[in-house]
Amino acid sequence: MEDLWFCLVAAMFALYVVFDGFDLGAGIIHLWVARTEEERRLVLRTIGPVWDGNEVWLVAGGGTLYFAFPAVYASAFSGFYLPLMIVLWLLILRGIAIEFRNHLESPIWNPLWDVVFSVSSLLLALFFAAALGNVVRGVSLSAEGTFFSPLWTDFRPGPETGVLDWFTIPVGLAGVAALALHGALWIATKTEGQLQQRARRLARGALGLAGILAAVATLLSFAVQDRILINLAARPWGYLFPTIAVSGLGGVWWFLAKAEDAKAFLASSAFLIGMLASAAFGIYPHLLPSLSDATLGLGVDNAAASPYGLRVGLVWWTIGMAMVAAYFVFTYRHFAGKVSLKDQGGY
């Protein structure tokens, strides 16, 4: 049962990255892909009906983690207190940038919120990916299961390293490039004309950068986390996940060349899922590994809720996720197709 919940937690956060990832990616490239006021409104309209709903997966992931592995939730949220506060403010700024942008007609007001939207999206992608790097690398857990990570120390490896170091920064940059690719493909899927062509060009550039940085991050992960190779040796079927990631990147290249944007976007989703699944597989059975002593890591063997609670919770989790899935199917079907400015709206 604990292993099942480990997979469910990983799945919740993977779905968040896939769905809210294209929102963040659209924000990252917003200032470059859109050249006119009409194009900027179109970019916002591609994510307008769904961006706030996509963030439900972040809440669902946090809730699932809290329910199934409360010790991990408590340790992570206290140890990463400062970066989590930064993420909270970035989420707030990004949300109000989308909603406030068209409240006034001013040569200063709109560009100001465009910059806020783009910068907050980029920093969110950077911090989320750096957070993943911290989880893969491990943290300085005490015997009581607590830790505190400053934003940075000396950027060197060691038991007192911060959230940002020589490993997590490349991982963060890889995340920015991957989500920029994801967002560009979403915009290309939802738009037409010059904006679509510009999004495709940005996607081609981001594809190469994402591939290089993903390879660098993968190689560095072998240097900081011994368990990855141990797990691969014990369970060779785990090579399936990096294979999915590489195949996803190849699919993006293939479908971009054929101008099949929707299929390229789905391939990008496969790339993100493959990378995240590889990370989860690599650190198993831990959700929060320890830098100093592997036995101090928090995971399925020492941080899960009671078996009875996990069994009962699975029933309610299934019901809740069925409702969420129905809402998402309805929303994405209702707003399917290309966007335009013909209908009146807030974006």
C-alpha positions in Angstrom: 0.0 0.0 0.0 2.9 2.4 0.8 4.4 1.8 -2.6 1.1 2.6 -4.3 0.9 5.9 -2.5 4.5 6.6 -3.4 3.4 6.2 -7.1 0.3 8.3 -6.5 2.3 11.2 -5.0 4.7 11.1 -7.9 1.8 11.0 -10.4 0.1 14.1 -8.8 3.2 16.2 -9.2 3.9 14.9 -12.7 0.4 15.9 -13.7 1.0 19.3 -12.2 4.2 19.8 -14.3 2.4 18.6 -17.5 -0.7 20.8 -17.1 0.6 23.9 -15.3 3.9 23.5 -17.1 2.6 24.9 -20.3 1.1 27.8 -18.4 4.6 28.5 -16.9 6.2 28.0 -20.3 3.8 30.4 -22.0 4.8 33.0 -19.4 8.5 32.3 -19.8 8.4 33.1 -23.5 5.6 35.6 -23.4 7.8 38.7 -23.9 9.6 37.0 -26.9 6.9 35.2 -28.7 4.3 38.0 -28.7 5.2 41.3 -30.5 2.0 43.2 -30.4 -0.8 43.9 -27.9 -3.1 41.6 -29.8 -0.6 38.7 -29.8 0.0 39.2 -26.1 -3.7 38.9 -25.4 -3.8 35.8 -27.6 -1.0 34.2 -25.6 -2.9 34.9 -22.4 -6.1 33.6 -24.0 -4.5 30.2 -24.7 -4.1 29.6 -21.0 -6.9 31.9 -19.7 -9.7 29.3 -19.2 -7.4 26.6 -17.7 -4.4 28.1 -15.8 -6.0 28.4 -12.4 -7.6 24.9 -12.7 -4.2 23.5 -13.6 -2.9 24.6 -10.3 -5.3 22.2 -8.6 -2.8 19.5 -9.3 -0.2 21.2 -7.1 -2.8 21.3 -4.3 -3.7 17.7 -5.0 0.0 16.7 -4.9 0.6 18.5 -1.6 -2.6 17.0 -0.1 -1.7 13.5 -1.2 1.8 13.9 0.2 0.3 15.2 3.5 -2.2 12.3 3.8 0.1 9.5 2.8 3.5 10.6 4.1 2.9 13.3 6.8 6.4 13.1 8.2 7.8 14.0 4.7 5.3 16.8 4.3 6.2 18.3 7.7 9.9 18.0 7.2 10.0 19.4 3.7 7.7 22.3 4.4 9.7 23.4 7.5 13.1 22.7 5.9 12.3 24.5 2.7 10.5 27.3 4.4 12.2 30.3 2.7 12.0 29.0 -0.9 8.4 27.9 -0.3 7.5 31.5 0.7 9.3 32.7 -2.4 7.2 30.3 -4.5 4.0 31.4 -2.8 4.7 35.1 -3.6 5.6 34.2 -7.2 2.3 32.2 -7.6 0.4 35.3 -6.2 2.3 37.7 -8.6 1.7 35.5 -11.6 -2.0 35.2 -10.8 -2.6 38.9 -10.3 -0.5 39.7 -13.4 -2.9 37.6 -15.5 -6.0 39.0 -13.9 -5.0 42.7 -13.5 -3.4 43.2 -16.9 -6.6 44.4 -18.7 -8.2 46.3 -15.8 -6.7 49.6 -17.1 -5.8 51.0 -20.5 -2.4 52.5 -20.1 1.0 52.5 -21.9 2.6 51.5 -18.6 0.1 49.3 -16.9 -0.1 46.4 -19.5 3.7 46.2 -20.1 4.3 46.2 -16.3 2.1 43.1 -15.8 3.5 41.4 -18.9 7.0 41.7 -17.3 5.7 40.4 -13.9 3.9 37.5 -15.6 7.0 36.5 -17.6 9.5 36.9 -14.7 7.4 35.2 -12.1 6.8 32.3 -14.5 10.5 31.9 -15.2 11.4 32.0 -11.5 8.7 29.6 -10.6 10.0 27.1 -13.2 13.5 27.6 -11.9 12.5 27.1 -8.2 10.3 24.1 -8.9 13.0 22.4 -10.9 15.6 23.3 -8.3 13.3 21.8 -5.6 13.3 18.5 -7.6 17.1 18.7 -7.7 17.1 19.0 -3.9 14.9 16.0 -3.6 17.2 13.9 -5.9 20.4 15.1 -4.2 19.0 14.8 -0.6 19.0 17.2 2.3 20.7 17.4 5.7 18.2 15.4 7.7 18.8 15.0 11.4 18.0 11.8 13.4 14.6 13.5 14.2 13.8 13.9 10.5 14.2 17.7 10.5 16.5 20.0 8.4 16.8 23.6 7.3 18.1 24.6 3.9 19.2 28.2 3.3 18.8 29.6 -0.1 22.5 29.1 -0.8 25.7 28.7 1.1 29.0 28.3 -0.9 27.4 26.5 -3.9 29.6 23.5 -3.1 28.6 19.9 -2.4 28.5 18.9 1.3 26.2 18.4 4.2 25.6 22.1 4.7 24.7 23.0 1.1 21.8 25.3 0.3 18.8 25.0 -2.0 20.8 26.4 -4.8 24.2 24.8 -5.5 26.3 23.4 -8.4 23.8 20.6 -9.0 20.4 22.2 -8.4 21.1 25.2 -10.6 21.7 23.2 -13.8 18.6 21.1 -12.9 16.7 24.4 -12.5 17.9 25.7 -15.9 17.0 22.4 -17.5 13.5 22.8 -16.0 13.2 26.3 -17.4 14.2 25.1 -20.9 11.8 22.1 -20.8 8.9 24.2 -19.7 9.7 26.9 -22.3 9.6 24.2 -24.9 6.3 22.9 -23.5 4.7 26.3 -23.4 5.9 27.2 -27.0 4.3 24.0 -28.3 1.0 24.8 -26.5 0.9 28.3 -28.0 1.7 26.8 -31.4 -1.2 24.3 -31.0 -3.7 27.0 -30.0 -2.8 29.9 -32.4 -2.3 30.6 -36.1 -0.4 32.9 -38.3 2.8 34.7 -37.3 2.4 34.0 -33.6 2.2 30.3 -34.3 5.3 30.4 -36.6 7.2 32.3 -33.9 6.2 29.8 -31.3 7.5 27.0 -33.5 10.8 28.7 -33.9 11.2 29.2 -30.2 10.2 25.6 -29.6 13.0 24.4 -32.0 15.5 26.5 -30.1 14.2 25.3 -26.7 14.3 21.7 -27.8 18.0 21.7 -28.3 18.7 23.5 -25.1 16.3 21.3 -23.1 18.0 18.2 -24.5 21.5 19.3 -23.6 20.6 20.5 -20.1 18.5 17.4 -19.4 21.6 15.3 -20.3 23.8 17.4 -18.1 21.4 17.2 -15.2 21.1 13.4 -15.6 24.9 12.9 -15.6 25.2 15.1 -12.5 22.5 13.2 -10.8 24.6 10.0 -10.9 27.3 11.9 -9.1 25.1 13.1 -6.3 22.7 10.2 -5.7 24.2 6.7 -5.6 20.8 5.1 -5.2 19.9 5.7 -8.9 22.4 3.2 -10.1 21.5 0.8 -7.3 17.9 0.9 -8.2 18.6 0.5 -11.9 20.8 -2.6 -11.1 18.1 -4.1 -8.9 15.2 -3.3 -11.2 16.3 -3.0 -14.9 12.7 -2.3 -16.0 13.4 1.2 -14.6 15.2 2.0 -17.9 11.8 2.4 -19.3 11.4 5.8 -17.8 14.5 7.5 -19.4 13.5 5.7 -22.6 10.1 7.4 -22.5 11.9 10.8 -21.9 14.3 10.3 -24.8 11.5 9.1 -27.1 9.5 12.2 -26.1 12.3 14.5 -27.1 12.6 12.6 -30.4 8.9 12.9 -30.9 9.0 16.6 -30.4 11.7 17.0 -33.0 9.8 14.7 -35.5 6.4 16.3 -35.1 7.8 19.9 -35.2 9.5 19.1 -38.5 6.1 18.0 -39.8 4.3 21.0 -38.2 2.1 18.7 -36.2 1.9 20.9 -33.1 -0.6 18.9 -31.0 1.4 15.7 -31.4 4.6 17.6 -30.6 2.9 18.9 -27.4 1.9 15.3 -26.4 5.5 14.2 -27.1 6.7 17.0 -24.8 4.4 15.8 -22.1 5.9 12.3 -22.5 9.4 13.8 -22.1 8.4 15.6 -18.8 6.6 12.5 -17.4 9.6 10.3 -18.3 12.1 12.7 -16.6 10.0 13.0 -13.5 9.3 9.2 -13.3 13.0 8.6 -13.7 13.7 10.9 -10.7 11.1 9.2 -8.6 12.4 5.7 -9.5 16.0 6.8 -8.8 15.3 7.9 -5.2 12.9 5.1 -4.3 12.1 4.1 -1.5 12.8 7.6 -0.3 10.7 10.7 -0.9 13.3 12.8 0.9 16.8 11.3 0.9 19.5 12.2 3.4 22.8 13.7 2.4 24.8 12.3 5.3 23.2 8.9 6.2 21.0 6.9 3.8 19.2 5.3 6.8 17.9 8.8 7.9 16.0 9.3 4.6 12.2 9.6 4.8 10.1 7.4 2.6 7.8 4.4 2.2 9.4 2.4 5.0 9.4 5.0 7.8 7.3 8.0 7.0 3.9 6.6 5.8 0.6 6.9 7.5 -1.0 3.9 9.1 -2.0 1.0 6.8 -5.7 1.4 7.8 -5.6 5.2 7.0 -4.0 4.5 3.7 -6.6 1.9 2.7 -9.5 4.2 3.7 -7.9 7.2 2.2 -7.5 5.4 -1.2 -11.3 5.2 -1.5 -11.8 8.9 -0.9 -8.8 9.8 -3.1 -10.3 7.8 -6.0 -13.6 9.6 -5.7 -12.0 13.0 -5.5 -9.7 12.3 -8.5 -12.6 11.0 -10.5 -14.4 14.3 -10.0 -11.2 16.3 -10.9 -10.7 14.2 -14.0 -14.3 14.8 -15.1 -13.9 18.5 -14.6 -10.7 18.6 -16.7 -12.2 16.5 -19.5 -15.1 18.9 -19.7 -13.0 22.1 -19.5 -10.5 21.0 -22.1 -13.2 19.8 -24.5 -15.2 23.0 -24.1 -12.2 25.2 -24.8 -10.6 23.0 -27.5 -9.5 24.5 -30.8 -7.7 27.7 -31.8 -8.1 30.9 -29.8 -9.1 34.3 -31.2 -10.0 37.7 -30.1 -13.4 37.7 -31.8 -15.3 36.8 -28.7 -15.2 39.3 -25.9 -13.3 38.3 -22.8 -11.0 39.4 -20.1 -7.8 38.5 -21.8 
